[in-house]
Amino acid sequence: MKPWNCVPHRIVAAALTLMLLWAAGCHSRHIDMTVENRTGAAIQLLEVDYPSASFGADKLAPGEVFRYSIQVRGSGPLKVEYTKSDGRQAQISGPTLAERQEGQFQIVLLPGDAAEFHPQLTPKL
């Protein structure tokens, strides 16, 4: 006797349907981040802090774009730090991010320790 004959087909079909519905309901929310260096000089030790984690790069040449994907846990402000070509530290505060947001977020680093933030995110839920 085959194993499939032991289990009614309705139970197998129901189990498969539940598994497909569960898998379809799983959605990993993430934010595609880009950091663009428009400071006019190379920067080093770039660090972007966001709620519950951070990411960064060793160096970023003038005009270079760094891409990274994040998942936010909790909520809080975004902060950007880097070392300028003269060795001084730049620290810039950004907008608040919240868990369950997703979309695109562009950070443009500018001369004079300034930055532009261009979030295209779903609303906070």
C-alpha positions in Angstrom: 0.0 0.0 0.0 1.4 3.5 -0.9 1.7 6.0 1.9 -0.6 8.4 0.1 -3.4 5.9 0.4 -3.1 6.1 4.2 -3.8 9.8 4.4 -7.1 11.1 3.0 -6.4 13.5 0.0 -8.5 16.2 1.6 -6.1 16.4 4.6 -3.1 16.6 2.3 -4.7 19.3 0.2 -5.8 21.3 3.2 -2.2 21.1 4.7 -0.7 22.3 1.4 -3.2 25.1 1.1 -2.4 26.3 4.6 1.4 26.2 3.9 0.9 28.2 0.7 -1.2 30.8 2.5 1.3 31.1 5.3 4.2 31.5 2.9 2.3 34.2 0.9 1.6 36.1 4.1 5.3 36.3 5.0 6.8 39.6 3.9 10.2 40.8 4.9 10.0 44.6 5.1 13.3 46.3 4.2 14.6 49.7 3.2 17.0 50.1 0.3 19.5 52.7 1.4 21.9 54.7 -0.7 24.6 57.1 0.6 26.1 59.4 -2.0 29.3 61.4 -1.3 28.8 64.9 -2.8 31.2 66.5 -0.2 33.8 67.2 -2.9 36.4 65.0 -1.1 36.9 61.4 -0.1 35.5 60.4 3.2 36.5 57.5 5.5 34.9 55.4 8.2 31.3 56.1 7.1 28.7 54.8 9.7 25.0 55.1 9.4 23.2 54.3 12.7 19.5 53.4 12.7 17.2 51.8 15.3 18.8 48.5 16.5 21.7 48.4 14.0 24.2 50.2 11.8 26.1 49.8 8.6 29.0 51.6 6.9 31.9 51.6 4.6 35.7 52.1 5.0 35.9 54.9 2.5 33.7 56.6 -0.1 35.3 58.6 -3.0 33.8 61.9 -4.2 30.7 61.1 -6.2 30.6 57.4 -5.1 27.3 55.8 -4.1 27.1 53.1 -1.4 24.1 50.8 -1.3 22.8 48.8 1.6 19.5 47.1 2.6 18.2 47.3 6.2 15.4 46.1 8.4 14.3 48.4 11.1 13.5 47.1 14.6 11.9 49.6 16.9 11.9 53.3 16.1 14.4 56.1 16.5 16.5 58.7 14.7 19.0 57.9 11.9 22.5 59.3 12.4 25.4 59.6 9.9 29.0 59.9 11.0 32.2 59.9 8.9 35.7 61.2 8.9 36.5 64.1 6.6 39.6 64.4 4.5 41.1 66.8 7.1 40.7 64.1 9.8 37.8 65.8 11.6 34.6 63.9 12.4 31.2 64.9 10.8 28.0 64.0 12.7 24.6 64.5 11.1 21.2 63.7 12.5 18.5 62.5 10.2 14.8 61.7 10.4 13.1 59.1 12.5 12.7 55.6 11.2 10.1 53.1 12.5 9.6 49.4 12.4 7.5 48.0 9.5 8.5 50.9 7.2 9.8 49.8 3.8 10.9 51.5 0.6 13.8 53.6 -0.6 15.9 56.1 1.4 18.6 58.3 -0.2 21.2 60.1 1.9 23.3 62.7 0.0 26.4 63.9 1.9 27.1 67.6 1.2 30.0 70.0 2.0 30.0 71.7 5.3 28.9 68.7 7.4 25.4 68.8 5.8 23.2 66.1 4.3 20.0 65.8 2.4 17.6 62.9 3.3 15.2 61.7 0.7 12.9 59.0 2.2 10.3 57.3 0.1 8.9 55.0 2.7 5.6 53.5 3.6 3.9 55.3 6.5 4.5 54.1 10.0 2.0 51.5 10.9 
